[in-house]
Amino acid sequence: MTTQKIQIARLDQIQAVVRVASASPLGVSAVDFNGRKADAASILGMMSLDYKHPVELRSKDEEALSRICASLGQGRAAD
């Protein structure tokens, strides 16, 4: 399992995460600062998270996490 922290500030960023996560055959989940978990391919699930702090993405699909970071203009940090 690979993890990546991302910062989300706008609705279009949530939409970008959902778009890339939806294309991942291995799935991507998102966990907020409070421990609430959502399927990153679900717009409703992603809208339920708290974005005051960075959100952690989790997946076995490292390529999907890299594509999400690229779509947000955020660098992929080493695990």
VEXLUM-48386 format. One record per atom (N, C-alpha, C, CB): residue number from 1; x, y, z; chain; atom name. Coordinates in steps of 0.2 Angstrom, whole numbers. Each point is the difference from the previous one (the first is absolute). Glycine has a CB too. Example, Ala and Ser with C-alpha at 12.3 -4.5 7.8 and 13.67 -1.06 7.14 Angstrom:
2
PT   n     x     y     z chain atom
PT   1    66   -28    39     A    N
PT   1    -4     6     0     A   CA
PT   1     4     6     0     A    C
PT   1    -9    -6     6     A   CB
PT   2     7    11   -10     A    N
PT   2     4     6     1     A   CA
PT   2    -4     5     3     A    C
PT   2     6    -3   -10     A   CB
//
This chain:
79
PT   n     x     y     z chain atom
PT   1     4    -6     0     A    N
PT   1    -4     6     0     A   CA
PT   1     4     6     0     A    C
PT   1    -9    -6     6     A   CB
PT   2     8    11   -10     A    N
PT   2     4     6    -1     A   CA
PT   2    -5     6     2     A    C
PT   2     7    -5    -9     A   CB
PT   3    -4     9    13     A    N
PT   3    -4     6     2     A   CA
PT   3     3     7    -3     A    C
PT   3    -3    -7    11     A   CB
PT   4    -1    12   -11     A    N
PT   4     2     6    -2     A   CA
PT   4    -4     6     3     A    C
PT   4     4    -5   -11     A   CB
PT   5    -1    10    14     A    N
PT   5    -4     5     3     A   CA
PT   5    -1     5    -5     A    C
PT   5     4    -2    11     A   CB
PT   6   -10     5   -12     A    N
PT   6    -2     5    -5     A   CA
PT   6    -4     6     4     A    C
PT   6     0    -8   -10     A   CB
PT   7     1    14     7     A    N
PT   7    -4     6     3     A   CA
PT   7    -5     1    -5     A    C
PT   7    10     5     7     A   CB
PT   8   -16    -4    -5     A    N
PT   8    -6     1    -4     A   CA
PT   8    -3     7     2     A    C
PT   8    -2   -12    -3     A   CB
PT   9     1    17    -1     A    N
PT   9    -3     6     1     A   CA
PT   9    -6     2    -4     A    C
PT   9    11     3     4     A   CB
PT  10   -12    -6    -9     A    N
PT  10    -5     2    -5     A   CA
PT  10    -4    -7    -3     A    C
PT  10     6    11    -3     A   CB
PT  11   -12    -9     1     A    N
PT  11    -5    -6    -2     A   CA
PT  11     4    -3    -7     A    C
PT  11   -10     6     5     A   CB
PT  12    13    -2    -9     A    N
PT  12     3    -3    -6     A   CA
PT  12     5    -5     2     A    C
PT  12    -3    11    -7     A   CB
PT  13     7   -10    12     A    N
PT  13     5    -4     3     A   CA
PT  13    -3    -7     2     A    C
PT  13     7    10     3     A   CB
PT  14   -13   -10     0     A    N
PT  14    -4    -6     2     A   CA
PT  14    -2    -4    -6     A    C
PT  14    -4     6    11     A   CB
PT  15     2    -2   -16     A    N
PT  15    -2    -3    -6     A   CA
PT  15     5    -3    -4     A    C
PT  15    -9     8    -1     A   CB
PT  16    15    -5     1     A    N
PT  16     6    -3    -3     A   CA
PT  16     2    -7     4     A    C
PT  16     4    12    -4     A   CB
PT  17    -4   -12    10     A    N
PT  17     1    -6     4     A   CA
PT  17    -5    -6    -2     A    C
PT  17     5     7    10     A   CB
PT  18   -11    -5   -10     A    N
PT  18    -5    -5    -2     A   CA
PT  18     1    -3    -7     A    C
PT  18    -8     6     8     A   CB
PT  19    10    -1   -13     A    N
PT  19     1    -2    -7     A   CA
PT  19     5    -5     0     A    C
PT  19    -4    11    -4     A   CB
PT  20    10   -10     7     A    N
PT  20     6    -4     0     A   CA
PT  20    -2    -7     3     A    C
PT  20     8    10    -1     A   CB
PT  21   -11    -9     7     A    N
PT  21    -1    -6     5     A   CA
PT  21    -5    -5    -4     A    C
PT  21     2     7    10     A   CB
PT  22    -7    -4   -13     A    N
PT  22    -5    -4    -4     A   CA
PT  22     3    -4    -5     A    C
PT  22    -8     8     2     A   CB
PT  23    14    -6    -5     A    N
PT  23     3    -4    -5     A   CA
PT  23     5    -5     3     A    C
PT  23    -1    10    -8     A   CB
PT  24     2   -10    14     A    N
PT  24     5    -5     3     A   CA
PT  24    -3    -7     1     A    C
PT  24     6     9     6     A   CB
PT  25    -3   -14    -9     A    N
PT  25    -3    -7     1     A   CA
PT  25     1    -3     7     A    C
PT  25     2    -2   -12     A   CB
PT  26     2     5    16     A    N
PT  26     2    -2     7     A   CA
PT  26    -3     4     5     A    C
PT  26    10    -4    -4     A   CB
PT  27   -14     9     3     A    N
PT  27    -3     4     4     A   CA
PT  27     4     5     4     A    C
PT  27    -8    -9     1     A   CB
PT  28     5    15     1     A    N
PT  28     4     5     4     A   CA
PT  28    -5     2     6     A    C
PT  28     7     4   -10     A   CB
PT  29    -4    -4    16     A    N
PT  29    -5     2     6     A   CA
PT  29     4     7     2     A    C
PT  29    -4   -12     3     A   CB
PT  30     0    16     1     A    N
PT  30     2     6     3     A   CA
PT  30    -2     0     7     A    C
PT  30    -1     6   -11     A   CB
PT  31     5    -3    15     A    N
PT  31    -1     0     7     A   CA
PT  31     2     7     3     A    C
PT  31     2   -12     1     A   CB
PT  32    -7    15     2     A    N
PT  32     1     7     2     A   CA
PT  32     3     0     7     A    C
PT  32   -10     4    -6     A   CB
PT  33    12     2     9     A    N
PT  33     3     1     6     A   CA
PT  33    -3    -4     6     A    C
PT  33     4    11    -4     A   CB
PT  34   -11   -11     4     A    N
PT  34    -4    -3     5     A   CA
PT  34    -1    -7    -1     A    C
PT  34    -6    10     1     A   CB
PT  35     9   -13    -6     A    N
PT  35     0    -8    -1     A   CA
PT  35    -6    -2    -4     A    C
PT  35     6    -1    11     A   CB
PT  36   -10     6   -14     A    N
PT  36    -6    -2    -4     A   CA
PT  36     3    -2    -7     A    C
PT  36    -7     8     6     A   CB
PT  37     5   -14    -8     A    N
PT  37     2    -3    -6     A   CA
PT  37    -5     0    -6     A    C
PT  37     7    -7     7     A   CB
PT  38    -5     8   -13     A    N
PT  38    -4     1    -6     A   CA
PT  38     3    -4    -6     A    C
PT  38    -5    11     5     A   CB
PT  39     1   -13    -9     A    N
PT  39     2    -3    -6     A   CA
PT  39     2     6    -5     A    C
PT  39    -7   -10     1     A   CB
PT  40    13    11    -3     A    N
PT  40     2     6    -4     A   CA
PT  40    -3     0    -7     A    C
PT  40    10     0     7     A   CB
PT  41   -14    -5    -9     A    N
PT  41    -3     0    -6     A   CA
PT  41    -7     3     1     A    C
PT  41     7   -10    -4     A   CB
PT  42    -9    11    10     A    N
PT  42    -7     2     1     A   CA
PT  42     0     8     2     A    C
PT  42    -3   -12     4     A   CB
PT  43    -1    16    -8     A    N
PT  43     0     7     1     A   CA
PT  43    -4     1     6     A    C
PT  43     0     2   -12     A   CB
PT  44    -5    -6    14     A    N
PT  44    -3     1     6     A   CA
PT  44     4    -1     6     A    C
PT  44   -11    -3    -5     A   CB
PT  45    15    -3     5     A    N
PT  45     4    -2     5     A   CA
PT  45     6     6     1     A    C
PT  45    -2   -12    -2     A   CB
PT  46     5    14    -3     A    N
PT  46     5     5     0     A   CA
PT  46    -3     7     3     A    C
PT  46     6    -6   -10     A   CB
PT  47   -12     7     9     A    N
PT  47    -3     6     2     A   CA
PT  47    -1     0     8     A    C
PT  47    -6     2   -12     A   CB
PT  48     5    -8    14     A    N
PT  48    -1    -1     7     A   CA
PT  48     6     1     5     A    C
PT  48    -9    -8    -3     A   CB
PT  49    15     9     0     A    N
PT  49     6     0     4     A   CA
PT  49     2     7     2     A    C
PT  49     4   -10    -6     A   CB
PT  50     0    11    11     A    N
PT  50     2     6     3     A   CA
PT  50     7     2    -4     A    C
PT  50    -6    -2    12     A   CB
PT  51     6     8   -15     A    N
PT  51     6     2    -4     A   CA
PT  51     3     6     4     A    C
PT  51    -5    -4   -11     A   CB
PT  52     4     5    17     A    N
PT  52     4     5     4     A   CA
PT  52     7    -2     1     A    C
PT  52   -10     3     6     A   CB
PT  53    12   -10    -7     A    N
PT  53     6    -3     1     A   CA
PT  53     1    -4    -6     A    C
PT  53     0     0    13     A   CB
PT  54     7    -2   -15     A    N
PT  54     1    -4    -5     A   CA
PT  54    -4    -7     0     A    C
PT  54    11     5    -1     A   CB
PT  55   -13    -8    -4     A    N
PT  55    -3    -6    -1     A   CA
PT  55     5    -5    -2     A    C
PT  55   -11     5    -3     A   CB
PT  56    11   -11     6     A    N
PT  56     4    -6    -2     A   CA
PT  56    -3    -4    -5     A    C
PT  56     5     0    11     A   CB
PT  57    -2    -1   -17     A    N
PT  57    -3    -5    -5     A   CA
PT  57     4    -7     1     A    C
PT  57    -3    10    -8     A   CB
PT  58    -1   -15     7     A    N
PT  58     3    -7     1     A   CA
PT  58    -2    -4    -6     A    C
PT  58     0     1    13     A   CB
PT  59     5    -5   -15     A    N
PT  59    -1    -4    -6     A   CA
PT  59     6    -5    -1     A    C
PT  59    -8     9    -5     A   CB
PT  60     6   -14     1     A    N
PT  60     6    -4    -2     A   CA
PT  60     2     2    -7     A    C
PT  60    -5   -10     7     A   CB
PT  61     1    15   -10     A    N
PT  61     2     2    -7     A   CA
PT  61     4     7     1     A    C
PT  61   -11    -5    -4     A   CB
PT  62    17     4     4     A    N
PT  62     5     5     1     A   CA
PT  62    -1     5    -6     A    C
PT  62     8    -7     6     A   CB
PT  63    -9     5   -12     A    N
PT  63    -1     4    -6     A   CA
PT  63    -6     5     1     A    C
PT  63     5    -9    -7     A   CB
PT  64   -10     6    10     A    N
PT  64    -6     4     1     A   CA
PT  64     1     6     5     A    C
PT  64    -7   -10    -3     A   CB
PT  65    11     9     8     A    N
PT  65     2     5     5     A   CA
PT  65     4     5    -3     A    C
PT  65    -1    -8     9     A   CB
PT  66     6     6   -14     A    N
PT  66     4     5    -3     A   CA
PT  66    -4     4    -5     A    C
PT  66     9    -8     1     A   CB
PT  67   -14     5    -4     A    N
PT  67    -4     4    -5     A   CA
PT  67    -5     5     4     A    C
PT  67     0   -10    -8     A   CB
PT  68    -2     8    14     A    N
PT  68    -4     4     4     A   CA
PT  68     4     6     2     A    C
PT  68    -7    -9     4     A   CB
PT  69    14     8    -2     A    N
PT  69     4     6     2     A   CA
PT  69     1     4    -5     A    C
PT  69     5    -7     8     A   CB
PT  70    -3     4   -14     A    N
PT  70     1     4    -6     A   CA
PT  70    -6     5    -2     A    C
PT  70     8    -9    -4     A   CB
PT  71   -14     6     4     A    N
PT  71    -6     4    -1     A   CA
PT  71    -1     5     5     A    C
PT  71    -5   -10    -6     A   CB
PT  72     7    10    12     A    N
PT  72    -1     5     5     A   CA
PT  72     6     5     0     A    C
PT  72    -7    -8     7     A   CB
PT  73    13     6   -11     A    N
PT  73     5     4     0     A   CA
PT  73     5     0     6     A    C
PT  73    -6     8    -7     A   CB
PT  74     5   -14    11     A    N
PT  74     4    -2     6     A   CA
PT  74     4    -5    -2     A    C
PT  74    -9     4     7     A   CB
PT  75    15    -4    -4     A    N
PT  75     6    -5    -1     A   CA
PT  75    -2    -6     3     A    C
PT  75     8     9    -1     A   CB
PT  76    -6   -14    -1     A    N
PT  76     0    -7     3     A   CA
PT  76     5    -1     5     A    C
PT  76    -5    -5   -10     A   CB
PT  77     4     5    16     A    N
PT  77     5    -1     6     A   CA
PT  77     2    -7     0     A    C
PT  77    -5    10     6     A   CB
PT  78    11   -11    -3     A    N
PT  78     2    -7     1     A   CA
PT  78    -4    -3     6     A    C
PT  78    12     3    -5     A   CB
PT  79   -13    -9     5     A    N
PT  79    -4    -3     6     A   CA
PT  79     5    -1     6     A    C
PT  79    -8    -6    -8     A   CB
//
